[in-house]
């Protein structure tokens, strides 16, 4: 796969991830009834929902800045993966497997996006 195709897949993934998590964060911050009901049904307290919203909106801003803040983007991807993992586990435990479909779709989408991120910006580790 050449660099141009990798960039296209990466930016499509970034836009979709940003729309998904940006909307989710916005709904958490504006106390959207549907989002709040589900999240509280899963057992999360109100203060956590607000913090999650702030983290998601902040993460989206970082993801949308091209060619900058690469280490911070790495942290954002980690946060997104944890969010997906906890949503998946919580939904299966409380609501049932059918409610976790969105988490599976998000996981696949973000995994492909992260793989393209690593192709475009390979990590170089050195022993100190």
N, C-alpha and C positions, 0 to 999 in steps of 0.2 A: 504494500500500500504506500503510495507516494505522500509527500508532505501536504500537498494541496487537499487530497481526500481526507487525510487525518485532520487537518484544520477545519474542514467543512463539518465532519462528524463531531469534532470537539465543540464547535460553536453552536451547532444544532442542539447538542446535549446540554451545553451551558444555558442556552436560552430556555429550553424545556425545564431544566432543573430550577432555573431562576423563577420561571413562571409558577411552577409547582410549589416551591418552598417560599417564594415571595408572597404568593396568594395565601398560603397557609399561615405564614407569619403575620400578614396583614389582618387576616380573620381572627387570629389569636389576640392581636393588639386591640382590635375594634370590638371584641367580645361578640363575634358572630354566633348566633344561637346554635346552629348546627355543630360547628366546630367545638364550641364550649361544652355542649351536652355530651358529645362523644368522648371528649377528653376527660371530663369529670366522671363520666360513666366508667372510664378505665381506671379511675381512682387518683388522678393527678389533682393536686390542689391549685387554687386560682393563681397564687403567686408564681407557681411554676409555669403555668400557661403563658403568663405575661413575659417571663424570662425567655421562654422558648420562642415567642414571637419576636422579641428583640434580637435574639441570636440568629434566627432565620433571616430576618430583614438585613441585618449586618453582614451575614454570610453571603447573601445575594449580591450586595454591593461589592464585596471583595471579588466574587467570581466574575462579575461583569467588567472589571478593570483589566484591559488587555496587557499582557506581558509584564505585569508588575505584581508585587506581593506574593511571589510564588510559594514561599514558605507558609505564609498565612493561608493561601488557597489550600495547601496540604491539610492544614488544621480544619478548614471549612469542610473539605471532603470527609475528613474523619468525623466531624460533628454530624454531617448529613447521614453518614453510614450508621452512627450510633442512634440517631433519631429514627431511621428506618428500622433498625434492629429492635429498638424498644417498642416502636409502634406495632411491629409484627408480633412480638411476644405478648404484648399487652392485649392486642385484639384477639389473638388465639386463646389466651387464658380467660378473658372476660366475655367476649362476644361470640367467638367461634371462628373457625378457619375461613369461612366465606367472607368475613369482614377484613381479612388480611390480604386480599388480592391486590389492593392498591400499593401495599408495602412491597410486594413481590415485583410489581411493575416498576416502582420507583427504584428498587435495588438493581434491577437489570439496566435501567436507563442510566443511573449514576455510575454503575460499574463500567459501562462502555465509555462514558464521558471521562471517568478517571483514567482508564486505560489509554485514551487518546491524549489526555493531559501528560501522562508519563512518557508517551512517545514524542510529544512536542518538547517537553522539558524533562529530560532524563535526570535522575538524581545521581549526584557524584559524591560518594562517601569516601572519606580518607581516615586512616588511622592517625591519631594524634601522637 
